[in-house]
């Protein structure tokens, strides 16, 4: 009984405070409130059940790893259906296969911080285009209409802005590992 | 090695020029298919594609629409796991 109470206290202290971060990760993976909630709930249940084996270090990273693995396993189960879906291109399913799964992209807080800095360093007009396309999910044509500029202008601003962010991240020594890991993983796959 | 060299020199500059439009799904089927084939063979271009996707997903994570009620419900769910008698 005392052990169970101690486990409950530990769960409250080290896991519950990360609920919002866990939800953000789940949402980035699923792009759906309902699926994100399901994923968070499943992750929390697994975390509680495995808490006795957890050494207590880096709880956020531990939670994100459980969430990522849960998401990957769910995606694998769904894969046969997904590949039959004409709305999901083969090209993108190939790009994100296995180690390049987007789930692998959301667990490193250092990388996230670098992306935030790079994004905030963009010129306001460039940042606005990235916001509309990458965060709001608008097409190039919709973005052009909203900004009252030609589609070609949207493309050039967007592509330049992303290249600038990428370059900034590549130049950051702190992020070399993250991006080099991507390169090594990709090389192994070819 | 030869395969790598050949793939890199096949049409990397063309793939690079259209890569972002391809990732955004803003390119014709024929070009998309060519880029897709190229990415399967070319380490350099595929790495570039992965980098762009990493950056985009990190942005989306930071900007996830967080609803206070959802977070509260999830925290309540977490509390109930830890102490089912409170449910």
Interface residues (C-beta under 8 A of the other chain):
Chain A: X7 X8 X11 X12 X15 X16 X19 X20 X22 X23 X24 X25 X27 X28 X31 X33 X37 X40 X41 X44 X45 X48 X89 X90 X91 X92 X94 X95 X96 X100 X102 X105 X106 X111 X112 X115 X116 X118 X119 X130 X133 X134 X135 X139 X140 X155 X158 X159 X162 X165 X166 X169 X170 X178 X179 X182 X183 X185 X186 X187 X189 X190
Chain B: X3 X4 X7 X20 X21 X22 X23 X24 X25 X26 X32 X33 X35 X36 X39 X40 X41 X42 X43 X46 X47 X49 X50 X51 X52 X53 X54 X55 X56 X57 X58 X59 X60 X61 X62 X63 X64 X65 X66 X67 X70 X71 X73 X74 X75 X77 X78 X79 X81 X82 X83
